[in-house]
Amino acid sequence: MAETMLEIEVVYATAERQWLLACSVPEGTSVSEAVRLSGIAEQLAGVDVSECPLGIFGRVVPNPAERLVEAGERIELYRPLLVDPKEVRKQRAAKVARVFKKAKR
C-alpha cells in the first residue's frame, strides 16, 4: 500500500528575500523532520536551520521534534531577534516624552 503524503509549505524570510517551498512529506512526519526533508537548509547559506525556532501559521511550536505535521500547514522558520521589542518601545516612548517636555517650555 502506498504511503500517504501530506502537502505542506516551509517558509523563511529576511528583510530582502522570502523563501516558500511547497513539498510533500509522509504522514507521521515531525515538524523538524519536515523542515529537513524540504531541503530549505541548502538554500539558506549561513543560516543554521537546526537553531531556528519553528512555528506553524504564526504560532511557535514548543517541541517540533514531537509535533506531527498536518496537510496544508505552513511551517515557518524564525530568525533570532536582534533587538528586544520591549526595549525599542521604551526608547520610542522616552523620545516622545523628551519632545513634549521641550515643547512645554
Solvent accessible surface area in square Angstrom, and as a share of the most:
residue,aa,sasa,rsa
1,M,242,1.08
2,A,91,0.71
3,E,116,0.52
4,T,74,0.43
5,M,95,0.43
6,L,20,0.10
7,E,110,0.49
8,I,4,0.02
9,E,60,0.27
10,V,0,0.00
11,V,23,0.13
12,Y,12,0.04
13,A,42,0.32
14,T,35,0.20
15,A,91,0.71
16,E,151,0.68
17,R,132,0.48
18,Q,125,0.55
19,W,32,0.11
20,L,102,0.51
21,L,33,0.16
22,A,81,0.63
23,C,26,0.16
24,S,50,0.32
25,V,1,0.00
26,P,36,0.23
27,E,109,0.49
28,G,47,0.45
29,T,11,0.06
30,S,16,0.10
31,V,0,0.00
32,S,42,0.27
33,E,62,0.28
34,A,0,0.00
35,V,6,0.03
36,R,154,0.56
37,L,79,0.39
38,S,19,0.12
39,G,22,0.21
40,I,0,0.00
41,A,48,0.37
42,E,140,0.63
43,Q,87,0.39
44,L,6,0.03
45,A,104,0.81
46,G,90,0.86
47,V,45,0.26
48,D,82,0.42
49,V,20,0.11
50,S,98,0.63
51,E,134,0.60
52,C,17,0.10
53,P,66,0.41
54,L,14,0.07
55,G,0,0.00
56,I,16,0.08
57,F,109,0.45
58,G,56,0.54
59,R,190,0.69
60,V,99,0.57
61,V,15,0.08
62,P,131,0.82
63,N,68,0.35
64,P,34,0.21
65,A,68,0.53
66,E,127,0.57
67,R,79,0.29
68,L,94,0.47
69,V,6,0.03
70,E,106,0.48
71,A,69,0.54
72,G,55,0.53
73,E,16,0.07
74,R,76,0.28
75,I,0,0.00
76,E,18,0.08
77,L,7,0.03
78,Y,58,0.22
79,R,120,0.44
80,P,100,0.63
81,L,135,0.67
82,L,168,0.84
83,V,88,0.50
84,D,79,0.41
85,P,59,0.37
86,K,131,0.56
87,E,73,0.33
88,V,50,0.29
89,R,131,0.48
90,K,133,0.56
91,Q,107,0.47
92,R,141,0.52
93,A,64,0.50
94,A,45,0.35
95,K,122,0.52
96,V,73,0.42
97,A,59,0.46
98,R,140,0.51
99,V,87,0.50
100,F,131,0.54
101,K,134,0.57
102,K,142,0.60
103,A,79,0.61
104,K,181,0.77
105,R,218,0.80
